[in-house]
Structure formats: structure tokens, C-alpha cells
């Protein structure tokens, strides 16, 4: 864990080093995946069977990819009443939040004979990737599928690695989210199947959902053939603290981020040196009792930082430079200072709002920009699954009025037929 004092250290150099070290997509991985992509495009389901056997050590025929109705029913029936209620309540909160974001089709005729507008439509088919392997994440199903559903997407396709035993919570959650098609296919070959389609898995318009570096690289490779949510790097949190913050709670929030994996990044930014010193004393003691102690220790030792600033406003400036995925404002006046934040995936206000609320139950999707990309990316939400189509309709009078403007642009750009497409119409109108 590095202690960083702005009075003594060059923050820009620190930030540059951190960004260079984050989530390198190596040439070797991309080269390996090129052959897998070509194989999936050329051989479809056969390639998926081959890679499932190679990477997951499970033999599956194409007819076994689809999760059957009896498996879905079994998964839902395995839930206790309280478990089902937790899942359904969370789906409800997430849907309520995202349904408020939907935008409407509109038209304007304020330009004297020119009607312009925008048609809003949802994507028709979306693919959701739900990771498996070390752990299963039913919350990822909710946070990816529900915003799509709120946007009006009718066909949501889920893929997830088969593993030794499919996770019932993931399947049950998918059923409760209304997902009809679920396939036991994971890894980069599943991304290529969603992007290009096979005999069994339909081609989608957009792929969303987290995965390891191979999955993330595959998503990067198919972007342009289909849309994707984002290229997600290591999960990260920044916590702005003043003297009112509780160092024990802040230490716990650092650990909750660090337990994701060894690459997770936890940063505390404070203008209080005594508070920084308290974190250094408290955090190592708390880690000892955690179940995922080894992962947390590696993450904290390699990627955690304690940044000492001169004021809360300077702390906010640093946070805006970091543009973190999650940003907690653990200060006396979080609602007032919130408006100074320009770059963050999600902001958590006050001592009673740990980042875990956003991961699971608050409402906004937990799919957020990482690695400083909150400077220009937004969270996954309803708008991520909507398309906007421009609409234009001209009256005869408007066409006559602006014909000279069209002629000007077409002449200077050397595109004479553009101008003629208007001038020919003008001649006919004048007759």
C-alpha cells in the first residue's frame, strides 16, 4: 500500500504509472483469439463444442447448450422464500430506476416548413455474458438484463460457462428477470457466438456483461460488428474522507473492493494526515479475519493508495483526475460537494452508503466505466439499449428557401450531384 503526499510527490507521474499498468490487452491474447473467432465464424456449434471441451473440460453436444425448462424450474424451486424475495425486490428497484431513464420519440416543426425529429427504438436482441469459474454472480444478471428490459428489449440471450454444476442462483435470477434463452457456453468463444451467430446461438445486436481478460479482449475485437457495453478493467474504488470519517468503516470499504480480485484498486484521498495514519494501522488488522484474506492482501499491497491532500476541494480535484468506477464521499457535506464531481461511474454519498449497496440493491446498474474512462463513458443503463433515428421532412417552400445553401456546400465540397438533387426539384416546383 502506497502513501502519496501531494506536497512531496508528483501525482501526474503516479497516475500515468497506474494507467499504464492497468489491464493490458496483450498482443499474444489477441493473436490467440483471432483463430478462435475465425473458427467460430466458420464452424459454428462444432467450434463451441470443441472449445468447451478444451477450456472447461466438459463435453457438450450443440443440443445440450440450451438450458432446458426443467433446469430452470429446478433452479427457481431451489430458492427459499426469503431468497426469492431478495432477488425480486432487487429486480423491482433496478427496473424502477431504469424505467425512469427512457426517452421518447419527438418531432419539431418550428423551422417554417421543415419537420425534424427523432425516432426512439430499443435494440431487438441483446446478449448477456454472466461469468462463472471462481464464482457466480446473480447480481450481474440483474444489472445487465433489467436495464435492457426497461428499454424494451424483447429478446435477451444469456451465456454462462457450464462449469461442473451450473449455479442455480444465476439460472433462477435469469428466469425471474424474464430471460428466455440461456446457453451453457462461456469464454471468448461465447462472445464470438453472440457476435456472429451459430446454428444454435442467435446473433445479437449488443453484448453486455463482465468477464476475464480473454472475454474482455473478445468483446473489444467484435466491437463494430456488434455493440458492446464497455471494456471493463479491474474494479476500483476511491474514497474521499475528511476528519469526520470513520477509519474502520473506510478500511472495510477498501477490503470490500479488494476482495474482487488481486488487480482491484482501492484509493483513499484525505486532507487529514492522522486519518491516513489510522488507516495504515487498522486495515492490516481487519484483513486477518477475512475469508478472502489472500486476495485482499495481494490487492491492497499491490494496488491500494492513501493520498494526502491539502483540502477537501483538492481531494475532489484528485478524484476527478482518477475518474474512478466507484467514488464514496465520506465527508461532512457530501450533497453540497457532489456537484464538484465531474468524473465518476457512481457516487456514494455519506457514511451510511457503502459501495456494496450499488453492487447489489440500490437500483442503478453496477456496470460502470473503469480505468479512468468515466471521463467520457457513462454507466450501463436504459439508454445503452436504445437507438435514436433521425427524421427529416421538407415542405416545397422550405426546399425553395434553402436550395442556395445546399448549392453552396455542394460546390465547395465538389459534390455536384448533391446540389443537383435539390436544384432539379426546385425547377420542377417552379414550373
Secondary structure, DSSP 8 states (H G I E B T S, - for coil): -EEEETTTS-HHHHHHHHHHHS----HHHHHHHHHHHHHHHHHTHHHHHHHHHHHH-----GGGTB--HHHHHHHHHTS-HHHHHHHHHHHHHHHHHHHTT----EEE--SSSEEEEEEEEE-SEEEEEE--TT---HHHHHHHHHHHHHHT--EEEEEE---SS--HHHHHHHHHTT--EEES--SHHHHHHHHH--SSS---SEEE----HHHHHHHHHHBTTBEES----S-EEEEEE-TTS-HHHHHHHHHHHHTS-TT-EEEEEES-HHHHHHHHHHHHHHHTT-TTHHHHHHHHHHH-EEEE-SSHHHHHHHHHHHT-SEEEEESTTHHHHGGG--S-SEEEESTT--HHHHHHTSSS-S----TTGGGT---S-GGGGEEEEEEEEE-HHHHHHHHHHHHHHHHHTT-HHHHHHHHHHHHHHH-
